[in-house]
Amino acid sequence: MGISGSVASVFTNPSSGNQYNMLVRLSEDYRNKQEDIKNLTVQNSDGRLIKLGDIVQVVRFYVPDPVVYSDAVHDL
């Protein structure tokens, strides 16, 4: 989904061969408040657009920051 980002494509650098995920994410203006998320529309099986809040419960919760490992050393 567009809240935290979704991989839409993969870019391969032609000179190095390195691959990079291309993320797509909603602008902060559309994901800051729970009401904003509830008002996003999705397509149902009949092809009609319905509000996300009509089919899911939107709940805010917090998670701790991830621990990043670099060369097997903890970076906090």
MMTF fields as JSON, N, C-alpha, C and O atoms, coordinates in Angstrom:
{
  "mmtfVersion": "1.0.0",
  "mmtfProducer": "UNKNOWN",
  "numBonds": 303,
  "numAtoms": 304,
  "numGroups": 76,
  "numChains": 1,
  "numModels": 1,
  "chainsPerModel": [1],
  "groupsPerChain": [76],
  "chainIdList": ["A"],
  "bondAtomList": [4, 2, 8, 6, 12, 10, 16, 14, 20, 18, 24, 22, 28, 26, 32, 30, 36, 34, 40, 38, 44, 42, 48, 46, 52, 50, 56, 54, 60, 58, 64, 62, 68, 66, 72, 70, 76, 74, 80, 78, 84, 82, 88, 86, 92, 90, 96, 94, 100, 98, 104, 102, 108, 106, 112, 110, 116, 114, 120, 118, 124, 122, 128, 126, 132, 130, 136, 134, 140, 138, 144, 142, 148, 146, 152, 150, 156, 154, 160, 158, 164, 162, 168, 166, 172, 170, 176, 174, 180, 178, 184, 182, 188, 186, 192, 190, 196, 194, 200, 198, 204, 202, 208, 206, 212, 210, 216, 214, 220, 218, 224, 222, 228, 226, 232, 230, 236, 234, 240, 238, 244, 242, 248, 246, 252, 250, 256, 254, 260, 258, 264, 262, 268, 266, 272, 270, 276, 274, 280, 278, 284, 282, 288, 286, 292, 290, 296, 294, 300, 298],
  "bondOrderList": [1, 1, 1, 1, 1, 1, 1, 1, 1, 1, 1, 1, 1, 1, 1, 1, 1, 1, 1, 1, 1, 1, 1, 1, 1, 1, 1, 1, 1, 1, 1, 1, 1, 1, 1, 1, 1, 1, 1, 1, 1, 1, 1, 1, 1, 1, 1, 1, 1, 1, 1, 1, 1, 1, 1, 1, 1, 1, 1, 1, 1, 1, 1, 1, 1, 1, 1, 1, 1, 1, 1, 1, 1, 1, 1],
  "groupList": [{"groupName": "MET", "atomNameList": ["N", "CA", "C", "O"], "elementList": ["N", "C", "C", "O"], "formalChargeList": [0, 0, 0, 0], "bondAtomList": [1, 0, 2, 1, 3, 2], "bondOrderList": [1, 1, 2], "singleLetterCode": "M", "chemCompType": "L-PEPTIDE LINKING"}, {"groupName": "GLY", "atomNameList": ["N", "CA", "C", "O"], "elementList": ["N", "C", "C", "O"], "formalChargeList": [0, 0, 0, 0], "bondAtomList": [1, 0, 2, 1, 3, 2], "bondOrderList": [1, 1, 2], "singleLetterCode": "G", "chemCompType": "PEPTIDE LINKING"}, {"groupName": "ILE", "atomNameList": ["N", "CA", "C", "O"], "elementList": ["N", "C", "C", "O"], "formalChargeList": [0, 0, 0, 0], "bondAtomList": [1, 0, 2, 1, 3, 2], "bondOrderList": [1, 1, 2], "singleLetterCode": "I", "chemCompType": "L-PEPTIDE LINKING"}, {"groupName": "SER", "atomNameList": ["N", "CA", "C", "O"], "elementList": ["N", "C", "C", "O"], "formalChargeList": [0, 0, 0, 0], "bondAtomList": [1, 0, 2, 1, 3, 2], "bondOrderList": [1, 1, 2], "singleLetterCode": "S", "chemCompType": "L-PEPTIDE LINKING"}, {"groupName": "VAL", "atomNameList": ["N", "CA", "C", "O"], "elementList": ["N", "C", "C", "O"], "formalChargeList": [0, 0, 0, 0], "bondAtomList": [1, 0, 2, 1, 3, 2], "bondOrderList": [1, 1, 2], "singleLetterCode": "V", "chemCompType": "L-PEPTIDE LINKING"}, {"groupName": "ALA", "atomNameList": ["N", "CA", "C", "O"], "elementList": ["N", "C", "C", "O"], "formalChargeList": [0, 0, 0, 0], "bondAtomList": [1, 0, 2, 1, 3, 2], "bondOrderList": [1, 1, 2], "singleLetterCode": "A", "chemCompType": "L-PEPTIDE LINKING"}, {"groupName": "PHE", "atomNameList": ["N", "CA", "C", "O"], "elementList": ["N", "C", "C", "O"], "formalChargeList": [0, 0, 0, 0], "bondAtomList": [1, 0, 2, 1, 3, 2], "bondOrderList": [1, 1, 2], "singleLetterCode": "F", "chemCompType": "L-PEPTIDE LINKING"}, {"groupName": "THR", "atomNameList": ["N", "CA", "C", "O"], "elementList": ["N", "C", "C", "O"], "formalChargeList": [0, 0, 0, 0], "bondAtomList": [1, 0, 2, 1, 3, 2], "bondOrderList": [1, 1, 2], "singleLetterCode": "T", "chemCompType": "L-PEPTIDE LINKING"}, {"groupName": "ASN", "atomNameList": ["N", "CA", "C", "O"], "elementList": ["N", "C", "C", "O"], "formalChargeList": [0, 0, 0, 0], "bondAtomList": [1, 0, 2, 1, 3, 2], "bondOrderList": [1, 1, 2], "singleLetterCode": "N", "chemCompType": "L-PEPTIDE LINKING"}, {"groupName": "PRO", "atomNameList": ["N", "CA", "C", "O"], "elementList": ["N", "C", "C", "O"], "formalChargeList": [0, 0, 0, 0], "bondAtomList": [1, 0, 2, 1, 3, 2], "bondOrderList": [1, 1, 2], "singleLetterCode": "P", "chemCompType": "L-PEPTIDE LINKING"}, {"groupName": "GLN", "atomNameList": ["N", "CA", "C", "O"], "elementList": ["N", "C", "C", "O"], "formalChargeList": [0, 0, 0, 0], "bondAtomList": [1, 0, 2, 1, 3, 2], "bondOrderList": [1, 1, 2], "singleLetterCode": "Q", "chemCompType": "L-PEPTIDE LINKING"}, {"groupName": "TYR", "atomNameList": ["N", "CA", "C", "O"], "elementList": ["N", "C", "C", "O"], "formalChargeList": [0, 0, 0, 0], "bondAtomList": [1, 0, 2, 1, 3, 2], "bondOrderList": [1, 1, 2], "singleLetterCode": "Y", "chemCompType": "L-PEPTIDE LINKING"}, {"groupName": "LEU", "atomNameList": ["N", "CA", "C", "O"], "elementList": ["N", "C", "C", "O"], "formalChargeList": [0, 0, 0, 0], "bondAtomList": [1, 0, 2, 1, 3, 2], "bondOrderList": [1, 1, 2], "singleLetterCode": "L", "chemCompType": "L-PEPTIDE LINKING"}, {"groupName": "ARG", "atomNameList": ["N", "CA", "C", "O"], "elementList": ["N", "C", "C", "O"], "formalChargeList": [0, 0, 0, 0], "bondAtomList": [1, 0, 2, 1, 3, 2], "bondOrderList": [1, 1, 2], "singleLetterCode": "R", "chemCompType": "L-PEPTIDE LINKING"}, {"groupName": "GLU", "atomNameList": ["N", "CA", "C", "O"], "elementList": ["N", "C", "C", "O"], "formalChargeList": [0, 0, 0, 0], "bondAtomList": [1, 0, 2, 1, 3, 2], "bondOrderList": [1, 1, 2], "singleLetterCode": "E", "chemCompType": "L-PEPTIDE LINKING"}, {"groupName": "ASP", "atomNameList": ["N", "CA", "C", "O"], "elementList": ["N", "C", "C", "O"], "formalChargeList": [0, 0, 0, 0], "bondAtomList": [1, 0, 2, 1, 3, 2], "bondOrderList": [1, 1, 2], "singleLetterCode": "D", "chemCompType": "L-PEPTIDE LINKING"}, {"groupName": "LYS", "atomNameList": ["N", "CA", "C", "O"], "elementList": ["N", "C", "C", "O"], "formalChargeList": [0, 0, 0, 0], "bondAtomList": [1, 0, 2, 1, 3, 2], "bondOrderList": [1, 1, 2], "singleLetterCode": "K", "chemCompType": "L-PEPTIDE LINKING"}, {"groupName": "HIS", "atomNameList": ["N", "CA", "C", "O"], "elementList": ["N", "C", "C", "O"], "formalChargeList": [0, 0, 0, 0], "bondAtomList": [1, 0, 2, 1, 3, 2], "bondOrderList": [1, 1, 2], "singleLetterCode": "H", "chemCompType": "L-PEPTIDE LINKING"}],
  "groupTypeList": [0, 1, 2, 3, 1, 3, 4, 5, 3, 4, 6, 7, 8, 9, 3, 3, 1, 8, 10, 11, 8, 0, 12, 4, 13, 12, 3, 14, 15, 11, 13, 8, 16, 10, 14, 15, 2, 16, 8, 12, 7, 4, 10, 8, 3, 15, 1, 13, 12, 2, 16, 12, 1, 15, 2, 4, 10, 4, 4, 13, 6, 11, 4, 9, 15, 9, 4, 4, 11, 3, 15, 5, 4, 17, 15, 12],
  "groupIdList": [1, 2, 3, 4, 5, 6, 7, 8, 9, 10, 11, 12, 13, 14, 15, 16, 17, 18, 19, 20, 21, 22, 23, 24, 25, 26, 27, 28, 29, 30, 31, 32, 33, 34, 35, 36, 37, 38, 39, 40, 41, 42, 43, 44, 45, 46, 47, 48, 49, 50, 51, 52, 53, 54, 55, 56, 57, 58, 59, 60, 61, 62, 63, 64, 65, 66, 67, 68, 69, 70, 71, 72, 73, 74, 75, 76],
  "secStructList": [7, 6, 6, 6, 7, 3, 3, 3, 3, 3, 3, 3, 7, 6, 6, 6, 7, 7, 3, 3, 3, 3, 3, 3, 7, 7, 7, 4, 4, 4, 6, 1, 1, 2, 2, 2, 2, 2, 6, 7, 3, 3, 3, 7, 6, 6, 1, 7, 3, 3, 3, 4, 4, 4, 6, 1, 7, 7, 7, 7, 7, 7, 7, 7, 7, 7, 7, 3, 3, 3, 6, 6, 3, 3, 3, 7],
  "xCoordList": [0.836, 0.0, 0.879, 2.086, 0.279, 1.014, 1.41, 1.989, 1.129, 1.443, 2.939, 3.6, 3.464, 4.892, 5.677, 6.905, 5.017, 5.672, 5.593, 5.645, 5.47, 5.427, 6.423, 6.623, 7.041, 7.972, 7.154, 6.383, 7.326, 6.586, 7.398, 6.845, 8.719, 9.598, 10.999, 11.271, 11.864, 13.265, 14.104, 13.954, 14.982, 15.882, 17.23, 17.779, 17.753, 19.083, 20.015, 19.8, 21.058, 22.048, 22.817, 23.459, 22.76, 23.393, 24.913, 25.506, 25.55, 27.011, 27.514, 28.563, 26.778, 27.26, 26.511, 27.025, 25.297, 24.478, 23.744, 22.957, 23.992, 23.294, 21.809, 21.416, 20.988, 19.55, 19.023, 19.496, 18.037, 17.449, 15.927, 15.357, 15.271, 13.813, 13.286, 13.787, 12.287, 11.625, 10.343, 9.414, 10.3, 9.148, 8.159, 8.544, 6.889, 5.817, 5.123, 4.759, 4.938, 4.334, 3.492, 3.831, 2.391, 1.536, 2.261, 3.091, 1.952, 2.456, 1.976, 0.92, 2.737, 2.348, 0.97, 0.256, 0.593, -0.723, -1.858, -2.961, -1.604, -2.651, -2.504, -3.253, -1.543, -1.342, -1.024, -0.61, -1.208, -0.879, -1.926, -1.586, -3.193, -4.268, -5.047, -5.15, -5.591, -6.388, -7.544, -7.878, -8.146, -9.276, -8.837, -9.59, -7.615, -7.088, -6.999, -7.345, -6.533, -6.393, -7.771, -7.966, -8.712, -10.069, -10.719, -11.556, -10.348, -10.955, -10.288, -10.774, -9.187, -8.583, -9.567, -10.328, -9.555, -10.478, -9.744, -8.592, -10.435, -9.943, -11.046, -12.223, -10.656, -11.636, -12.123, -11.321, -13.442, -13.977, -14.086, -13.722, -14.582, -14.636, -15.599, -15.514, -16.52, -17.436, -16.87, -17.504, -15.66, -15.033, -15.396, -14.923, -16.236, -16.623, -15.565, -14.918, -15.385, -14.466, -15.212, -16.3, -14.613, -15.197, -14.137, -12.939, -14.593, -13.65, -13.046, -13.741, -11.754, -11.051, -11.663, -11.764, -12.07, -12.67, -13.985, -14.435, -14.613, -15.852, -15.607, -16.528, -14.364, -14.089, -13.01, -12.832, -12.282, -11.232, -11.305, -11.89, -10.707, -10.564, -9.14, -8.182, -9.001, -7.683, -7.259, -7.96, -6.108, -5.609, -4.178, -3.348, -3.903, -2.545, -1.796, -2.324, -0.568, 0.286, 1.72, 2.058, 2.549, 3.949, 4.832, 4.555, 5.876, 6.853, 8.219, 8.467, 9.094, 10.429, 11.222, 10.972, 12.172, 13.058, 13.854, 14.263, 14.065, 14.824, 16.301, 16.841, 16.937, 18.378, 19.023, 18.684, 19.958, 20.618, 21.977, 22.762, 22.243, 23.528, 24.405, 23.97, 25.635, 26.589, 27.875, 28.546, 28.218, 29.412, 29.38, 30.386, 28.211, 28.005, 28.237, 28.475, 28.174, 28.328, 26.986, 26.386, 26.523, 25.264, 25.434, 26.307, 24.593, 24.53, 23.228, 22.156, 23.293, 22.067, 21.932, 20.962],
  "yCoordList": [-1.176, 0.0, 1.236, 1.146, 2.382, 3.627, 4.297, 5.383, 3.709, 4.356, 4.286, 5.317, 3.089, 2.936, 2.758, 2.842, 2.522, 2.359, 0.932, -0.014, 0.784, -0.523, -0.526, 0.49, -1.659, -1.784, -1.834, -2.769, -0.819, -0.746, -1.29, -1.746, -1.241, -1.688, -1.854, -1.472, -2.413, -2.555, -1.903, -2.22, -0.994, -0.33, -1.039, -1.267, -1.38, -1.981, -0.967, -0.53, -0.593, 0.337, -0.366, -1.388, 0.168, -0.521, -0.619, -1.548, 0.32, 0.264, -0.635, -1.265, -0.705, -1.522, -2.842, -3.792, -2.902, -4.095, -4.116, -5.028, -3.116, -3.042, -2.804, -2.07, -3.438, -3.272, -2.473, -2.617, -1.631, -0.776, -0.881, -0.774, -1.091, -1.112, 0.301, 1.239, 0.457, 1.742, 1.717, 0.968, 2.552, 2.583, 3.672, 4.752, 3.359, 4.326, 4.53, 3.564, 5.789, 6.081, 7.338, 8.269, 7.351, 8.531, 9.707, 9.528, 10.9, 12.119, 12.191, 11.652, 12.846, 12.961, 13.591, 13.292, 14.461, 15.108, 14.096, 14.393, 12.898, 11.884, 10.729, 9.756, 10.821, 9.7, 10.12, 9.288, 11.385, 11.871, 11.523, 11.246, 11.536, 11.336, 10.069, 9.653, 9.468, 8.257, 8.513, 7.655, 9.67, 9.999, 10.015, 9.607, 10.488, 10.485, 9.055, 8.793, 8.144, 6.742, 6.136, 5.414, 6.421, 5.881, 6.358, 5.654, 7.537, 8.101, 7.655, 7.985, 6.915, 6.368, 5.397, 4.731, 5.315, 4.407, 3.21, 3.306, 2.094, 0.854, 0.315, 0.624, -0.485, -1.051, -2.394, -3.248, -2.579, -3.861, -4.832, -4.487, -6.026, -7.053, -6.698, -7.27, -5.754, -5.294, -4.122, -3.631, -3.678, -2.559, -1.195, -0.174, -1.168, 0.102, 0.541, -0.292, 1.872, 2.41, 2.567, 3.14, 2.049, 2.176, 2.726, 2.55, 3.394, 3.948, 2.826, 1.901, 2.925, 1.923, 1.802, 0.701, 2.922, 2.921, 2.164, 1.83, 1.888, 1.114, -0.386, -1.147, -0.808, -2.256, -2.668, -3.859, -1.695, -2.02, -1.064, 0.015, -1.474, -0.597, -0.061, -0.833, 1.25, 1.885, 2.161, 2.853, 1.616, 1.752, 2.292, 1.804, 3.285, 3.834, 3.11, 2.917, 2.714, 2.123, 2.493, 2.855, 2.398, 2.784, 1.555, 0.66, 1.532, 0.441, 1.065, 2.203, 0.339, 0.89, 1.041, 0.35, 1.954, 2.112, 0.823, 0.171, 0.465, -0.763, -0.599, 0.506, -1.698, -1.721, -2.024, -3.008, -1.166, -1.325, -1.959, -1.493, -3.026, -3.714, -3.328, -3.355, -2.97, -2.628, -3.382, -3.124, -4.302, -5.136, -5.826, -5.877, -6.355, -7.117, -6.275, -6.838, -4.943, -4.052, -3.345, -2.86, -3.288, -2.612, -1.107, -0.509, -0.499, 0.967, 1.4, 1.065, 2.127, 2.593, 4.091, 4.669],
  "zCoordList": [0.0, 0.0, 0.0, 0.22, -0.245, -0.375, 0.91, 0.868, 2.05, 3.321, 3.592, 3.719, 3.678, 3.934, 2.657, 2.673, 1.579, 0.292, -0.202, 0.584, -1.493, -2.129, -3.264, -3.93, -3.484, -4.593, -5.878, -6.095, -6.732, -7.987, -9.139, -10.14, -8.997, -10.066, -9.5, -8.362, -10.289, -9.907, -10.999, -12.179, -10.602, -11.54, -11.491, -10.413, -12.643, -12.738, -13.369, -14.499, -12.629, -13.135, -14.25, -14.006, -15.473, -16.593, -16.491, -17.039, -15.801, -15.721, -14.603, -14.742, -13.494, -12.367, -12.227, -11.635, -12.77, -12.59, -11.254, -10.999, -10.389, -9.103, -9.332, -10.239, -8.494, -8.604, -7.418, -6.291, -7.695, -6.672, -6.762, -7.848, -5.618, -5.58, -5.761, -5.139, -6.602, -6.812, -5.993, -6.296, -4.942, -4.038, -4.45, -4.899, -4.287, -4.503, -3.168, -2.498, -2.779, -1.484, -1.596, -2.327, -0.861, -0.835, -0.207, 0.685, -0.666, -0.057, 1.393, 1.724, 2.248, 3.663, 3.823, 4.78, 2.89, 2.956, 2.925, 3.385, 2.388, 2.254, 3.232, 3.152, 4.161, 5.079, 6.506, 7.313, 6.829, 8.17, 9.222, 10.372, 8.832, 9.81, 9.495, 8.341, 10.54, 10.351, 9.397, 8.58, 9.494, 8.615, 7.153, 6.269, 6.903, 5.532, 4.99, 3.838, 5.832, 5.417, 5.171, 4.193, 6.04, 5.88, 4.585, 4.019, 4.115, 2.913, 1.613, 0.531, 1.7, 0.485, -0.151, 0.551, -1.465, -2.14, -2.723, -3.144, -2.736, -3.345, -4.238, -4.052, -5.198, -6.117, -5.593, -5.214, -5.572, -5.109, -6.297, -7.421, -6.043, -7.087, -8.219, -9.306, -7.969, -9.015, -9.815, -10.749, -9.435, -10.128, -9.573, -10.073, -8.54, -7.913, -6.916, -6.28, -6.777, -5.779, -4.465, -4.419, -3.393, -2.061, -1.119, -1.341, -0.066, 0.909, 1.746, 2.168, 1.974, 2.767, 4.16, 4.7, 4.74, 6.07, 6.156, 7.252, 5.005, 5.001, 5.136, 5.432, 4.918, 4.95, 5.945, 6.203, 6.51, 7.484, 8.662, 8.571, 9.759, 10.915, 10.893, 10.881, 10.887, 10.858, 12.293, 13.032, 12.686, 14.05, 14.003, 13.236, 14.817, 14.892, 16.005, 17.1, 15.713, 16.734, 16.427, 15.3, 17.433, 17.304, 17.451, 18.25, 16.679, 16.765, 17.03, 16.633, 17.689, 17.955, 16.658, 15.671, 16.688, 15.533, 15.321, 16.282, 14.064, 13.807, 14.159, 14.115, 14.504, 14.739, 13.398, 12.741, 12.998, 11.708, 11.942, 12.768, 11.204, 11.31, 10.131, 8.98, 10.432, 9.401, 9.68, 10.679, 8.812, 9.009, 10.364, 11.073, 10.715, 11.959, 13.215, 14.283, 13.117, 14.262, 14.464, 13.505, 15.703, 15.99, 15.845, 16.475, 15.011, 14.893, 15.531, 15.027, 16.61, 17.268, 17.138, 17.629]
}
